[in-house]
Amino acid sequence: MSSTTAGLVQLGVLLLLLAAVYVPFGNYLAAVYADGRHWRVERALYRLVRVDPDSEQRWTGYAAALLAFSFLSVVLLYLLQRLQGRLPLSLDRGPVEAGIAFNTAISFVTNTDWQSYVPETVMGHLVQMAGLTVQNFVSAAVGMAVAVALVRGFARASTDRIGNFWVDLVRGTTRVLLPISFVAAIVLVALGVPMSLHAGVAVTGVDGHSSTIALAPAASQEAIKELGTNGGGIFNANSAHPFENPTALTNLIEIFLLLVIPVCLTRTFGVMVRDRRQGHVLLAVMGVLWGSLVAVAWWAETHPNGPATRAAGAALEGKEVRFGIPSSVLFAVSTTGTSTGAVNSMHDSYTGLGGGVGLLNILLGEVAPGGVGAGLYGILVLAVIAVFLAGLMVGRTPEYLGKKLGRTEVTFAAISILAMPTLVLLGAAAALAQPGELDTALANTGAHGLSEVLYAYASTANNNGSAFAGLTVTSPFFQTSLGLAMLFGRFVPILAVLALAGSLAAQKRAEPGAGTLPTHGVLFGVLVWGTVVLVAALTFFPALALGPIAEALA
Amino acid sequence: MPTLLLRQGGAALRMLLVATVVLGLVYPLAVWGVARLPGLHGPAEGSVVTAADGTPAGSSLIGIDPVPADPAADPYFHTRPSASAQGVLGPGDPSTSGGSNQGGFSGTLLGQVEQRRAAIAAREGVAPGAVPADAVTASGSGVDPHISPAYADLQVARVARVTGLPEAQVRELVAATTDGRVLGFLGEPGVDVTRLNLAIARARATAGG
């Protein structure tokens, strides 16, 4: 079988697997968040933390609970790292340096998992487990909670309640993330991923040289790292490391895990608004974006560009032999299209166009298919904008799913959408204005160097976390500015989305009239797709032209 | 909003502490416990492979380039270059990991590719054009255990000559340590250098003794 055929079969199998779970898992997710009963263990938990699971919150209460929880998460994660030296299982790795600890705490709480440290030498096992793994779970559950709250805004009418944050947080964890992660972790161990509490194993090779191979409790974190679209590696090389991703089979499993929740949430949305076609349209838009980016990146990586790649004969720098090009590209597009940011190959070493696809995928706002929850609420906001634009064309107040999109709703949608580009462009501009910083930070110069800076702010402001890792980000300027990009890139859109949810839920349901734009057909799909592409193109074309496009054409 | 935040603060703190215990300790330790079972214990502790005398000689998943005592009589199959290595070819440092992050237009990378190509061609006694792409590029992890079948093929003649093993036997060992595509269609075939070098060492011991 040729490499291309094998790659196409793999692509087909991945799509079949996702298709097989789409309906049952999407329905299950809808049931999880609509269930009137609590599991006994959940009830005990609510008593322990003293919250009333049966009283719902206004959007302000929901947002306050979410912010309080996230803020304390940052504080606890920061303290865990700073106190590492005094904790058990720290493997004599001392306190994490303040800048790294600040950046990492924000990074994992915001579901970004951007890493400015080398895990094997900086983070001990306890911080990995009790700090980072915990945020892998709860930051994902927070994302799903926000998406569900927004969908409730559409599904409900004439109420000021959008759900109970604590219940949504707990159920996302106990009924979805934890059981799937546990099973996936065991499967990963069976396929070669370590689950060890040792620091490493000393070996003496055939040549008589001794070395230490680093070990870690990797499997438990690897599972939730992908399922929760987190992406923070327990080894520096992330999913390129043979211990995180030992075979092409684990590679397929990891791609499946990182896509499954974002994809199936479109079904959940359709079920919750009692019109499944609404979910199908959004899924189709996501699928078209993902599929076309896979095709472009695949073509790019099999057509070497740049003197070094041509001299080597193939674009294999930064890629692993067991994956080859198709499996690397499939992972790269899936990780940048969700908010995962795990990598099984080094994006910085991709061809100009191939790396540009990853960057573009992030800049589209991560809606192909997006992070857990973040993908759904992201594309719903873009759908609101699309309906609004269509309404402007015909000059009437637009409606989406029976809700009028007036000034308030469109304002919140616009805030949610504009936060990311603002952060990316201002952040990248601030970095570029400091030649002193760039001299020490860039691994590559010229157009590729610009791509490295742009990618860093795109990745953090979108809570992706993958990197053109040639950029050294350990200086106080980068640690702070990238940390703030992650923080605002996460919570400004979340607050806007929750406010939108509150305003939608309060409305009466408007019956569709003759002038109502149907939002379940091909026409609407094209409109949403066009909105996604136009918003990104208008905002980022100049920057992309100077970076990846210039490189691809050189 | 500030009062709302304060009111939720207590619940948030308690929720976070419970989450830390359940998700941060109980869950990973439960996975760790299951991973103690026979069959899972080996991979859980790093898939360690042993030399003939039973001492740990490496991990079947981790490639560490062996260094010959005498470069003129080099009996080893070599891994791909590693970004964590001091020289252009290796050996990498398995206590950490990572790629070079050099792009296709990088002059540094171009220089490295050319040096690697020349060094490997000289080592194997072949034309520079015969050296495959994976041999002159650093992997993503820096500890890629695999090389392409083409790169293994290139090294067979030298290894057979230096070790005194028949070329056919060396080819058999290469075939035995080649991991094909998983299920026939996932990924690319690769030769596991760690297992291959151990197999060569065993064969030498048998032939010699």
Interface residues (C-beta under 8 A of the other chain):
Chain A: M1 S3 T5 A6 V9 Q10 V13 L45 L48 V49 R50 V51 T60 G61 A64 A65 L67 A68 F69 F71 L72 S73 L76 V118 E120 T121 M129 A130 G131 T133 V134 F137 V138 W166 L169 T173 L178 S181 F182 A185 I186 V189 A190 L191 G192 V193 P194 M195 S196 L197 H198 G200 V201 A202 V203 T204 G205 V206 D207 H209 S211 T212 I213 A214 L215 P217 A219 S220 Q221 F235 N236 A237 A240 H241 P242 F243 P246 T247 A248 L249 N251 L252 P304 N305 G306 P307 A308 T309 R310 A311 A312 G313 A314 A315 L316 E317 G318 K319 E320 V321 R322 F323 G324 S327 V343 N344 S345 M346 D348 S349 Y350 T351 G352 G355 A443 N444 G446 A447 H448 F468 A469 G470 E551 A554
Chain B: M1 L4 L5 R7 Q8 G9 G10 A11 A12 L13 R14 M15 L16 V18 A19 T20 L23 G24 L25 Y27 P28 A30 V31 W32 V34 A35 G39 L40 P43 A44 E45 G46 S47 V48 A51 T55 P56 A57 G58 S59 L61 I62 G63 I64 P66 V67 P68 A69 Y76 R80 P91 D93 P94 S95 T96 S97 G98 G99 S100 N101 Q102 G103 G104 F105 S106 G107 L109 L110 Q112 V113 E114 R117 P132 A133 D134 V136 T137 A138 S139 G140 S141 G142 V143 D144 P145 H146 I147 S148 D179 R181 V182 L183 G184 F185 L186 G187 E188 G190 N197 L198 I200 A201
